[in-house]
Amino acid sequence: MFSYKMSMIQLFTVVKKIVLVYLLFIVCSNTCFSQYKTENVVIVTMDGMRWQEVFTGADSALLFNKTYSRDINGTAEKFWDTCSNKRREMLFPFVWSVIATQGQLHGNRNTGSLVNVANPYRFSYPGYNEIFTGYPDTAVDSNDKIINKNRNVLEFINQQQGYTGKVAVFSTWDVFPYILNKWRSGIYMNSNDDLIDSTTDHSGLLNDIQNLSSKPIDVRLDVLTYIGAREYLKVKSPKVLCIGFDETDDFAHKGDYEQYLKSAHSQDAMIADLWHTLQSLPQYRDKTTLIITCDHGRGDKIKDNWTDHGDEIMESGEIWMAAIGPDMPVTGEVKQPELIYQKQLAPTIAKLVGFDFINTQSVNAPIAGLLKPQFTVPADLTVRAYSLIP
């Protein structure tokens, strides 16, 4: 009888251990091992797009200046209103109807939201280097076609299990292959004169248009970059895709404010089409985070400086960022003080797909506001759980 009683106690103890271990496993499965819903990340860059137009719309000092706008009446009809909120909606309808209501917008310095570059040069190659390597390298000080020695987040992700061969970049500017070091990184890159992949739908027609077009900015039009990227997305299903637009910067350098606005508006339309395409495909719908940003800002305090940027124009270090996806709180336009740096984007992109990207030269935290807080198991949970077991 005594032996039977001891056996029952021992059995009950074993059952308790099994139940507690199972409960611990369930808790850990939903906390320690929880992952973000994001399986894909799309990054869009709008070269040299000022935060001023993003948040307040067309600038009257430039729009109504005959030096910068040839067709003032026609451009005003498309993009002018006395209300700044209305103006920005006219210029960026997708950004303000969808991202502002379902995602986040950072960089309106009028409300204290600051997004800055950390590199001292404030032009394109240093800016893109900072975006993708997380390192404001002072040795990167020109726009020349020099192969970048710095490791970037896209090649890092391409080396991770499940992502190899699933990272692609389409750019208008032909310096991107050097910035992202296509010869070392192994990622798929398509830039300027590169032919669209022959396996994509309508590739022959796209290549004909690209080869026969007049190239008013000396590189292919942004719409060809976008359509090539969209067709590649449909056929190849990359998990990480970067699209680099360029027209806004080129037309700004030419002092053509009218076309600068039209190109910005066109890029917004392409981003809208991209988002709708992503949501129409099962592998991307509700599993994709879209990030939109720029490489540098432009002059503003002296209005004639809007055409340029660089280390002598302080405002060209002022940028902005928009994002939408399943793992971020919906804040809309951020209206409280904050400070975000361009160099934080690289670790943020990696974190969204479950990886920690650390540049050996510089360690930066991901942008906390873009990621929903993940509940973590207290460090002593295991000890407390097993302390209940006799």
C-alpha positions, 0 to 999 in steps of 0.5 A: 500500500505504501509503495502504491501511494509513493508511485502515485505521488511520483506519477503526479509529480511527473505530470506536473512537470510535463504540464509546466514545461508545456506551459513554459513552451507555449509562453516562449513560443508566443514571446521569445520566438515571436516574429514580425509579420513582415516577410518582405521589405520594399524601399523606395528612394526619391532623390533630393525630394525636399521635406518642405513639399512633402509636408506643405505642398508646392512652394509659392516662392518657387511656383510663381517665380518665372525663373523656375516655372514656365507654365505658372497657371497650368502648374498652379491649377494642378498643385496650388491651394492657399491651404498647405494641407490641401496642397500636399494632398494635391501633390502626394495623394497616395502619401496623404490618403493612405500612408498618413492614415495607415502608416507613418510620416516623419520629418515635418520640422514644423512640428518638431519631427526631425529626420537628419543625415549624419554624413557631412556632405549632404549629397547622393552617394554619401546619402545612399551609402548611409541609408544602406550601410548604416555608416556615414563614411567620411571617405565616401565624398564624391558621386564618382563611380567608385566601388563602395568598400562598405558592406550594405544591408541588402547584401547582408540579407541576401546572404541569409537563409531563405533570402539568397537570390531574393534581393533586387534593386532597380535604379534610374541613376547609374551609380547605384551598382557602385554604391551597392557594390554589385560585383561583391554583393551578389544581389540582382541590380538593374540600372539605367541602360540595363535591359529588363530581365527577359523572363518578365512580362513585356520585357521586349517592349520595355527594352524597346522603349528604354533604348529608343527614348530621348532620355531628357535627364540623360538616364532612363525615365523613372517610369521605366525603372518602376515598370521594370521593377514591378514586372520583375516583382510579379515574376521573380517574387523578391523578398527585398526590393529597392527602387531608386527614383531620380527625376526630382533631383535632376529637374531641381538641379536644372531649376525646373520647379514645374517638372520637379513637382510633376515628377514628384506627383508621378512618383507618388502615383507609381508608389500607389501602384506598387502598394496596390500591386503588393496587396494584390499578390498573396506572397506580399499582401499583409506581409510587406513593409514599404519604406520611402525616403530620400538621400538628401534635402535641398536649400530653402532659407535662400530660395535660389538654393533650392536647386542645390545641396551639399555641405555648404547648404545646411538644409540639405541635411534635412530629410523625411521618411514614410512607412507602412506595413503590418508591424508598425503602430499607425501614427500618421504624421508625427507631430511630436519632437523626435530625432531620427538619423538616416543611418538607422534605416539599415538596421531597421530594414534588417530587423523587419525581416528578423535579422540584426545588421551590425556594421563593424565601423558603426553600430546603430539602433533600428528606428524604434517607432517603426516596430511594434514592441515585442513582449519578451519573457522575463529573464527569471521566468524559467527559474520561477516556473521550475521553482513550482516543481517539487 
